[in-house]
Amino acid sequence: MIETKLSEIDILKKELDSCRPLNEMQVKSLKNYYDIELTYNSNAIEGSTIDYNETKIILLDGITIGGKSTREHLETINHKESIDYIEEIAKQETKEITRVDVLGIHRIILTGIDTQNAGKYRAYEVYVKKGNGSRFYFPNPVQVPNLMDDFFFWLKENSKMHPVLLAAEAHYRLVSIHPFIDGNGRAARLLMNLILLQNGYTPAVIKMADRKKYIEAIETARTNNMTDFYNLILDAEKESLEVYLETIKKNIIWK
């Protein structure tokens, strides 16, 4: 099934490549669409109560939403700025992703929210509660710098992997190290999309509606079975490519 999906994605990407370069209006329209899609869904997965339309109002109109916290507004604005940041990195000639890049993503995510820890590896133990009530502990903070060095080495050594699978696995590996005190999920999803953009693919949106499936796929991957997680990301990328192509063919302007 994975090979079939990869083949379908490659066909769609080849079709998209034949349409490039996109005109300025299409580029702006798609950026607005994905700024909102990525920001709303990524923040909602982490518990934000700002809904899709409110995200749109904050990002496109710059209006503050009554009854929503300063933190949630900052999470929205910071995420969009993080997207801008990875788009700039993706334009660079080199595809090597470094510690500076990942810490830069995280710094923007937590700017004004937890400035003390923004762009820094965590110094504390962290864990998550599993569905059965037990706790899953992430690596000891003392191990994090070395684990991240290994992570960047792995990225470099596996640069020939299919870009969508590389993006998916990089996402999983980063979130498994959980190098930050907060913002790990957002950082992992942004890193995934940085890899996709660097390789000419479109942003993959993990939707709030798929949150349960997403968490379960991560837990399954911890048993050394990446199939469910790969499939989730492959489906998201295929859908994104289809949105791009429909936008171009039908000359849709997203507002």
Buried (B, 14 or more C-beta within 10 A) or exposed (E): EBEEBBEBBEEBBEBBEEBEEBEEEBEEBBBBBBBBBBBBBBBBBBEBEBBBEBBBBBBEEEEEBEEBEEEBBBBBBBBBBBBEBBBEBBEEEEBEBEEEBBBBBBBBBBBBBBEEBBBBBBEEEBEBEEEEEEEEEBBEBEEBEEBBEEBBEBBEEEBEBBBBBBBBBBBBBBBBBBBBBBBBBBBBBBBBBBBBBBBEBBBBBBBBEBBEBBBBBBBBBEEEEBEBBBBBBBBBBBBBBBBBBEBBEEEBEBE
